[in-house]
Amino acid sequence: MSDPIPGPGNGQTLLSPAQRDTAWNRLGAEQFDVIVIGGGVVGAGAALDAATRGLKVALVEARDFASGTSSRSSKMFHGGLRYLEQLEFGLVREALYERELSLTTLAPHLVKPLPFLFPLTKRIWERPYIAAGIFLYDQLGGAKSVPPQKHLLKAGALRLAPGLKRSSLIGAIRYYDTVVDDARHTMTVARTAAHYGAVVRTSTQVVALLREGDRVTGVRVRDSETGAVTEVCGHVVVNATGVWTDEIQALSKQRGRFRVRASKGVHIVVPRDRIVSEVAIILRTEKSVLFVIPWGTHWIIGTTDTDWNLDLAHPAATKADIDYILGHVNKVLATPLNHDDIDGVYAGLRPLLAGESEETSKLSREHAVAVPAPGLVAIAGGKYTTYRVMGEDAIDAASEFVPTRVAPSITEKVPLLGADGYFALINQTEHVGQHYGLHPYRVRHLLDRYGSLIGEVLDMAADRPELLEPITEAPVYLKVEAWYAAAAEGALHLEDILARRMRISIEYQHRGVDCAREVAEVIAPVLGWSAEDIDREVATYLARVEAEVLSQTQPDDESADALRAAAPESRAEILEPVPLD
């Protein structure tokens, strides 16, 4: 096993190009206890859970960390207020416990408290009804790190959110939830797993399951960059591929215990000055709820909930989806939003559990673990917030196939990389800024992205002071952040950086097009790119953005998907779908 106490820079914690080569050699040469398929939050959480139990773990992902559902959520750690109405008290309690844990211990640098306003529109019955729900919500969550609910009259609500129409509410209740950069959080979970000894590798696609009789004994993987193939042996394989669960299940040639239905959720991103409010807003719709969430210099507004059965890798938002969101949010805004106000749009797929038949199926946010074949464990469903519990449950099920005694889960006590020392550094913001010649505001921004790894990030600019300059057309971010993404965070392509390590693709109206070449030239030395490689990466990214923007003008899913799917893939050797033998 690799060094169980890795230090920064030893190639294990830093997911660098060199680590990637080492990981490929290890995958083909070593015997693993657990092989986890899928680099979303559940797969990364399962890998971390297994590694911290002392197991030898491999984590493989066909594209990039969080490239599916885990980078396209509503960006909240929350209990799900609406699940109380569905009487799913257990789910809400579990999610709120996890929210508290991440907020205080596991990831305080990434998960932040956020006040929400719940506008009331009905007299007499609505206030006590919603108040009782939020009281229960606070109680289930323990409300330890966030203040309890506060009742407001119309005047008080409008002071907090002057951008709301006076006629849109008769009063409100303020309560607290949290916000998180989901893609960064997922990547940090995966890096933490690597820190504790897991062999972690992206752009590594599972194309077959290895078998001995009816027992699954490993996987055949294919490098999505080069097309190289190797076999990875393990006692047990965990299928944590979210909306791709059924595809991996098909490789096992066994009937699955559940099916996964994809539900599309669309969000729009608008500049902060378009809505005047000090708090996030939650609105009820006829089907679900709509969130209006502050996100740096923007608001994220969503989400929709529609069936999706087209391309799983690149779900497309349509004009109808965007119109739906605008229609609902404009009902309550004093100054309506229009299409010109939108800086970014993203669409993600929720993996919902479905039964064998539609009559018996109850689409649920609960997660389920199944053993469809000896040596193969599948986990699906659930909420982003409960990723740690899902990882624990998956490894609990997997442990029966591991020949040695497996320790119980301890991830409740394992902070993610960057969490340890974060609160002290917040108090030292001025000092850190002076040391590196950065404005305290910039330091705070970096701390909320990297936590106590900030020194590791900024030290990469020690011999390259030009890296401490902002990216010209995306000045919220420094060039060193792009460099670090390639040198330490496993980013292999321009899209990985602009869409996930940083969120330039949704935070700027140009969607990253205006800074694509600049960022590509920054990371070229790290990834060994030639001038031709830079040109190709920029051209691929521009084509991806163009297809995405055009798809958002289409009237229906089919025409939007056709445009989106025609765009080139940055990973040239990816197989979609994986052909069955």
C-alpha positions in Angstrom: 0.0 0.0 0.0 1.2 3.6 -0.6 2.3 5.8 2.2 -0.6 6.1 4.5 0.5 9.5 5.8 1.1 11.4 2.6 2.4 14.9 2.7 1.7 17.7 0.2 3.6 17.2 -3.0 4.4 13.5 -2.7 2.4 12.8 -5.8 -0.5 11.2 -3.9 -2.3 14.3 -2.7 -1.5 16.2 -5.8 -3.5 14.8 -8.7 -0.9 15.8 -11.3 0.0 14.5 -14.7 2.8 12.4 -13.1 0.4 11.0 -10.5 -1.9 10.1 -13.4 0.8 7.9 -15.1 1.7 6.3 -11.7 -2.0 5.6 -11.1 -2.4 3.8 -14.5 0.6 1.5 -13.8 -0.8 0.7 -10.3 -4.3 0.0 -11.6 -2.9 -2.7 -14.0 -0.5 -4.2 -11.5 -2.1 -4.3 -8.1 -5.0 -6.2 -6.4 -7.5 -3.9 -4.8 -10.1 -4.5 -2.1 -12.6 -2.1 -3.6 -12.9 -0.6 -7.1 -15.3 2.3 -7.2 -16.7 3.3 -10.6 -17.8 7.0 -10.9 -16.2 10.2 -9.8 -19.3 12.0 -8.7 -19.9 12.9 -5.1 -21.2 9.4 -4.2 -18.3 7.6 -5.9 -15.7 9.9 -4.3 -17.5 9.6 -0.9 -17.4 5.8 -1.2 -13.7 5.8 -2.1 -13.0 8.1 0.9 -15.0 5.9 3.2 -13.2 2.7 2.1 -9.8 4.3 2.2 -10.3 5.6 5.7 -11.4 2.1 6.8 -7.9 0.8 5.8 -9.0 -0.8 2.5 -7.0 -0.6 -0.7 -9.1 1.4 -3.1 -9.2 2.4 -6.7 -11.5 5.1 -8.0 -12.0 5.5 -11.8 -14.1 8.1 -13.7 -14.7 8.1 -17.4 -14.7 11.9 -17.7 -13.9 14.4 -14.9 -14.8 14.6 -11.2 -18.4 15.8 -10.9 -18.8 16.0 -14.7 -22.3 14.6 -14.4 -25.0 15.4 -11.8 -22.5 16.6 -9.1 -21.6 19.8 -10.8 -25.1 20.8 -11.8 -27.1 20.8 -8.6 -28.9 23.6 -6.9 -25.6 24.1 -4.9 -27.1 23.6 -1.5 -26.6 21.3 1.4 -30.1 21.1 2.7 -32.6 18.9 4.3 -35.3 19.4 1.6 -38.1 21.5 3.2 -40.5 20.1 0.7 -39.9 16.5 1.7 -41.6 17.2 5.0 -44.8 17.5 3.1 -44.2 14.1 1.7 -43.7 12.9 5.3 -40.1 11.8 4.5 -38.9 12.7 8.0 -36.1 10.2 8.1 -34.6 11.6 4.9 -34.8 15.2 6.2 -33.3 14.4 9.5 -30.4 12.5 7.9 -29.8 15.4 5.4 -29.9 18.0 8.1 -27.4 16.1 10.3 -25.1 15.9 7.3 -25.5 19.6 6.6 -24.5 20.4 10.2 -21.5 18.0 10.0 -20.2 19.6 6.7 -20.8 23.1 8.0 -18.9 22.7 11.2 -16.4 19.9 10.7 -16.0 18.2 7.3 -15.9 21.2 4.9 -16.5 24.6 6.5 -14.4 26.2 3.8 -16.8 25.0 1.1 -20.2 24.8 2.8 -21.6 28.2 4.0 -24.7 29.2 6.0 -27.3 31.1 4.0 -30.5 32.9 5.1 -33.6 32.1 3.1 -36.9 34.1 2.9 -40.1 32.1 2.6 -42.7 34.6 1.3 -46.3 33.9 2.6 -49.3 34.6 0.3 -52.3 33.1 2.1 -53.9 34.6 5.2 -54.8 32.8 8.4 -53.7 29.2 7.7 -50.3 29.4 5.8 -48.2 31.1 8.5 -48.9 28.5 11.2 -48.6 25.6 8.7 -45.2 26.7 7.2 -44.0 27.8 10.7 -44.7 24.3 12.0 -42.9 22.8 9.0 -39.8 25.0 9.5 -39.9 24.5 13.3 -39.8 20.8 12.6 -37.0 21.4 10.1 -35.0 23.3 12.7 -35.6 20.6 15.3 -34.7 17.7 13.1 -31.5 19.5 12.1 -30.7 20.5 15.6 -30.4 24.1 14.3 -27.0 24.2 16.1 -24.9 26.3 13.8 -27.6 28.4 12.2 -30.2 30.7 13.8 -33.8 29.5 14.3 -36.7 30.8 12.1 -37.8 34.4 12.4 -41.3 35.6 11.6 -41.6 38.8 9.5 -44.5 41.1 8.6 -44.7 42.4 5.0 -42.6 45.5 5.9 -39.8 43.4 7.5 -39.7 41.0 4.6 -39.4 43.8 2.0 -36.6 45.4 4.0 -34.6 42.1 3.5 -35.8 41.7 -0.1 -36.7 45.0 -1.6 -36.7 43.5 -5.0 -40.0 41.6 -4.3 -43.3 43.0 -5.5 -45.4 44.4 -2.5 -48.4 42.4 -3.8 -46.4 39.1 -4.0 -46.5 38.5 -0.2 -48.4 39.3 3.0 -45.4 38.4 5.3 -42.6 35.9 5.4 -40.5 33.6 7.5 -36.7 33.7 7.4 -34.8 30.4 8.0 -31.3 29.1 7.3 -29.8 26.6 4.9 -26.4 26.3 3.3 -24.8 26.9 -0.1 -21.8 24.9 -1.6 -19.7 24.9 -4.8 -20.7 21.3 -5.6 -18.0 20.6 -8.2 -15.2 21.8 -6.0 -16.6 19.9 -3.1 -16.8 16.6 -5.1 -13.2 17.1 -6.4 -12.0 17.8 -2.8 -13.7 14.6 -1.5 -11.8 12.7 -4.3 -8.5 14.4 -3.4 -9.1 13.5 0.3 -9.6 9.9 -0.7 -6.2 10.1 -2.6 -4.7 11.6 0.5 -5.6 8.6 2.5 -4.2 6.1 -0.1 -6.9 5.6 -2.8 -5.6 5.3 -6.4 -7.7 8.0 -8.1 -7.8 8.5 -11.9 -10.1 10.4 -14.2 -10.6 9.9 -18.0 -10.6 6.2 -17.2 -13.7 4.5 -18.5 -15.0 1.1 -17.5 -15.7 -0.9 -20.6 -16.3 -4.4 -19.1 -16.6 -6.2 -15.9 -14.2 -9.1 -15.2 -15.7 -12.3 -14.0 -14.8 -15.6 -12.4 -17.9 -17.8 -12.9 -20.7 -15.7 -11.6 -18.4 -13.6 -9.4 -17.3 -10.1 -10.5 -13.6 -9.8 -9.9 -12.7 -6.5 -11.4 -13.1 -4.2 -14.4 -11.5 -3.6 -17.8 -10.8 0.1 -18.1 -9.9 2.3 -21.2 -8.0 5.6 -21.1 -10.4 8.2 -22.5 -7.4 10.2 -23.7 -5.3 7.6 -25.5 -7.5 4.5 -25.9 -5.1 2.3 -23.9 -6.7 -0.6 -22.1 -5.8 -2.4 -18.8 -7.5 -4.7 -16.3 -8.0 -3.8 -12.7 -8.5 -6.7 -10.2 -10.5 -6.2 -7.0 -12.5 -8.2 -4.4 -15.6 -6.0 -5.0 -16.8 -3.4 -7.5 -19.0 -0.5 -6.5 -21.2 1.0 -9.2 -21.7 4.6 -8.2 -22.4 6.1 -11.6 -25.7 7.9 -10.9 -27.7 8.2 -14.1 -25.3 5.7 -15.8 -26.1 3.0 -13.3 -28.2 1.0 -15.7 -25.4 1.2 -18.4 -22.8 -0.4 -16.0 -25.5 -2.8 -14.8 -25.9 -4.0 -18.4 -22.2 -4.9 -18.5 -22.8 -7.4 -15.7 -25.4 -9.2 -17.8 -27.5 -9.6 -14.7 -30.9 -8.1 -14.0 -30.7 -5.1 -11.8 -32.5 -4.7 -8.5 -33.7 -1.2 -9.5 -33.7 1.1 -12.4 -32.7 4.7 -12.5 -34.8 7.4 -14.1 -33.2 10.7 -15.1 -35.0 13.9 -14.2 -33.7 17.1 -15.7 -33.2 20.2 -13.6 -32.4 23.5 -15.2 -30.9 26.6 -13.5 -30.3 30.1 -14.8 -27.6 32.5 -13.5 -28.2 36.3 -13.5 -26.1 39.2 -12.2 -26.5 40.1 -8.5 -27.8 43.6 -9.3 -30.8 42.3 -11.2 -32.5 41.2 -7.9 -32.2 43.5 -4.9 -32.2 41.2 -1.8 -30.0 40.4 1.2 -31.4 36.9 1.5 -32.0 33.8 -0.7 -35.7 33.3 -1.6 -37.7 30.0 -1.8 -40.9 30.1 -3.9 -43.5 27.4 -4.2 -44.6 26.4 -7.7 -47.5 24.1 -8.7 -45.0 21.2 -9.0 -42.2 21.8 -6.6 -40.1 24.8 -5.3 -38.0 27.4 -7.0 -34.8 28.7 -5.3 -33.2 32.1 -5.8 -29.7 31.6 -4.3 -26.9 34.2 -4.1 -23.7 32.9 -5.8 -20.8 35.4 -5.5 -21.7 38.2 -7.9 -24.7 36.3 -9.2 -28.0 34.7 -8.4 -28.7 31.1 -9.3 -32.4 30.5 -10.0 -33.9 27.0 -10.4 -35.0 24.4 -10.8 -37.2 22.5 -13.3 -38.2 18.8 -13.0 -38.9 17.0 -16.2 -38.2 13.5 -17.5 -35.1 13.1 -19.6 -34.2 10.0 -21.8 -31.7 11.5 -24.2 -27.9 12.0 -24.0 -26.9 11.5 -20.3 -23.5 13.2 -20.6 -24.8 16.6 -21.9 -28.4 17.3 -20.9 -29.6 20.4 -22.7 -31.7 23.2 -21.4 -34.4 24.4 -23.8 -36.1 27.8 -24.3 -39.2 26.3 -22.7 -37.2 25.4 -19.5 -35.7 28.9 -19.3 -39.2 30.5 -19.9 -40.7 28.4 -17.2 -38.1 29.7 -14.6 -38.4 33.3 -15.8 -42.2 33.1 -15.7 -42.3 31.8 -12.1 -39.7 34.2 -10.7 -41.1 37.2 -12.5 -44.4 36.7 -10.7 -42.8 37.9 -7.5 -40.1 40.3 -8.7 -40.7 44.1 -8.8 -38.3 44.4 -11.8 -38.9 41.4 -14.1 -36.0 39.4 -15.6 -35.7 38.7 -19.3 -33.4 36.5 -21.5 -30.8 39.3 -21.9 -30.2 39.3 -18.1 -29.0 35.7 -18.2 -25.3 35.2 -17.9 -25.3 31.4 -17.6 -27.5 28.3 -17.9 -26.9 24.8 -16.8 -28.9 21.6 -16.8 -28.3 18.5 -14.7 -29.9 15.1 -14.2 -31.2 13.7 -10.9 -30.8 9.9 -10.7 -34.2 8.9 -9.3 -35.0 5.4 -8.3 -37.7 3.6 -10.2 -39.3 0.2 -9.6 -39.7 -2.6 -12.1 -43.0 -1.2 -13.4 -44.5 2.2 -13.5 -47.5 1.2 -11.4 -45.3 0.0 -8.5 -42.7 2.6 -8.8 -42.5 5.5 -6.5 -39.8 7.9 -7.7 -37.9 8.8 -4.6 -34.9 10.8 -3.3 -34.1 8.0 -0.9 -31.0 6.0 -1.9 -30.8 2.3 -2.4 -28.0 -0.2 -2.2 -28.3 -3.5 -4.1 -26.0 -6.5 -4.8 -27.1 -7.5 -8.4 -24.2 -10.1 -8.7 -21.6 -11.5 -6.3 -18.8 -9.0 -6.1 -20.9 -6.1 -7.5 -22.6 -3.5 -5.4 -24.8 -0.8 -6.9 -25.9 2.4 -5.2 -28.2 5.0 -6.6 -30.8 7.7 -5.8 -30.3 9.9 -2.8 -29.4 13.6 -2.5 -26.1 15.4 -2.8 -26.3 16.3 0.9 -26.4 12.7 2.0 -23.3 11.6 -0.1 -21.4 10.6 3.0 -24.1 8.2 4.3 -24.5 6.8 0.8 -20.7 6.1 0.6 -20.9 4.4 4.0 -23.9 2.3 3.1 -22.2 1.2 -0.2 -19.0 0.2 1.6 -20.9 -1.6 4.3 -22.5 -3.7 1.6 -19.2 -4.2 -0.2 -17.4 -5.3 2.9 -18.9 -8.8 2.8 -16.9 -9.5 -0.3 -13.6 -8.3 1.2 -11.7 -11.3 2.8 -10.3 -9.4 5.7 -12.2 -7.8 8.7 -13.4 -4.3 7.7 -13.4 -1.5 10.2 -16.6 0.6 10.7 -16.9 3.9 8.8 -15.2 6.9 10.4 -15.8 9.6 7.7 -17.9 11.5 10.2 -14.6 12.4 11.9 -12.5 13.0 8.8 -12.3 16.6 7.6 -11.8 17.2 3.9 -8.5 18.6 2.6 -8.4 22.3 3.4 -10.8 22.2 6.4 -8.2 21.8 9.1 -7.0 25.3 10.1 -9.6 27.2 7.9 -11.1 29.1 10.8 -7.7 30.3 12.1 -6.7 31.5 8.6 -10.0 33.4 8.3 -8.9 35.4 11.3 -5.4 35.9 9.7 -6.7 37.1 6.3 -4.9 40.5 6.6 -1.6 38.8 7.5 -1.9 36.2 4.7 -2.7 39.1 2.2 0.4 41.0 3.2 2.6 37.9 2.9 1.5 37.2 -0.6 0.8 40.8 -1.7 -2.9 40.2 -2.2 -6.0 42.2 -1.2 -7.8 40.7 1.9 -10.9 40.2 -0.2 -8.9 38.1 -2.7 -7.5 36.0 0.2 -11.0 35.4 1.6 -12.2 34.3 -1.9 -9.3 31.9 -2.1 -9.9 30.6 1.5 -13.5 29.8 0.6 -12.3 27.7 -2.4 -9.1 26.0 -1.0 -9.3 26.4 2.8 -6.0 25.8 4.4 -4.5 24.6 1.1 -4.2 28.3 0.2 -0.5 28.2 0.9 0.0 25.2 -1.5 -1.9 27.1 -4.2 -0.1 30.4 -3.9 3.4 28.8 -3.5 3.0 27.6 -7.1 3.4 31.2 -8.1 6.7 31.6 -6.1 8.9 31.4 -9.2 6.1 32.7 -11.5 4.8 36.0 -10.0 2.7 36.6 -13.2 0.4 33.8 -12.0 -0.8 36.1 -9.2 -2.5 38.3 -11.8 -6.2 38.0 -12.4 -7.5 36.2 -15.6 -8.1 39.2 -17.9 -11.7 38.4 -18.9 -12.6 36.6 -15.6 -11.0 38.8 -12.9 -12.7 37.0 -10.0 -10.0 34.2 -10.5 -6.2 34.3 -10.5 -4.1 32.6 -13.1 -2.5 30.5 -10.4 -5.9 28.9 -9.8 -5.9 27.5 -13.3 -2.3 26.3 -12.9 -3.1 24.6 -9.6 -6.2 23.0 -11.2 -3.9 21.2 -13.7 -1.0 20.6 -11.4 -2.9 19.3 -8.3 -6.7 18.9 -9.0 -6.7 16.4 -11.8 -7.9 18.8 -14.5 -6.9 17.6 -18.0 -8.9 19.9 -20.3 -9.9 23.5 -20.7 -13.6 22.5 -20.0 -12.6 20.8 -16.7 -11.2 24.2 -15.5 -13.6 26.7 -16.9 -16.8 24.7 -16.1 -15.8 22.9 -12.8 -12.6 24.0 -11.1 -13.7 27.5 -11.7 -17.3 28.4 -12.7 -16.4 30.8 -15.5 -18.7 29.0 -17.9 -21.8 30.1 -15.9 -20.6 33.2 -14.2 -19.7 35.4 -17.2 -21.9 36.2 -20.1 -19.1 35.2 -22.5 -19.3 31.7 -20.9 -15.5 31.4 -20.8 -15.0 32.1 -24.6 -13.1 35.4 -24.1 -10.6 33.9 -21.7 -10.3 30.3 -23.1 -7.0 31.0 -24.9 -5.4 32.8 -22.0 -6.3 30.0 -19.6 -5.1 27.4 -22.1 -1.7 29.1 -22.4 -1.4 29.3 -18.6 -1.9 25.5 -18.1 -0.1 24.4 -21.3 3.3 24.0 -19.5 1.7 21.9 -16.7 0.0 19.5 -19.1 2.7 19.5 -21.8 0.5 21.0 -24.5 2.0 22.1 -27.8 0.7 25.1 -29.8 -1.5 22.7 -31.8 -2.9 21.2 -28.5 -3.8 24.7 -27.3 -5.6 25.5 -30.6 -7.5 22.2 -30.4 -8.5 22.7 -26.8 -9.7 26.2 -27.5 -11.6 25.2 -30.6 -13.3 22.3 -28.8 -14.3 24.5 -25.9 -15.7 27.2 -28.2 -17.7 24.6 -30.2 -19.1 23.2 -26.9 -20.2 26.7 -25.7 -21.7 27.5 -29.1 -23.7 24.3 -29.2 -24.8 24.9 -25.6 -26.0 28.4 -26.3 -27.8 27.4 -29.5 -29.5 24.5 -27.7 -31.0 27.0 -25.2 -33.0 28.6 -28.0 -34.7 25.4 -29.1 -38.3 24.6 -28.3 -38.0 21.0 -27.2 -35.6 18.4 -25.7 -35.0 16.5 -28.9 -33.8 19.5 -31.0 -31.7 20.9 -28.0 -30.1 17.5 -27.5 -29.3 17.1 -31.2 -27.4 20.4 -31.2 -25.7 19.7 -27.9 -24.6 16.1 -28.8 -23.1 17.2 -32.1 -20.4 19.3 -30.3 -17.0 17.6 -30.1 -15.8 15.8 -27.0 -12.7 17.1 -25.2 -11.9 13.4 -24.4 -11.3 12.0 -27.8 -11.5 8.3 -26.9 -14.6 8.4 -24.7 -17.1 5.6 -25.7 -20.8 6.7 -25.5 -22.5 4.4 -24.9 -20.1 1.6 -23.9 -20.6 -1.2 -26.5 -21.7 -4.5 -25.0 -19.8 -7.7 -25.9 
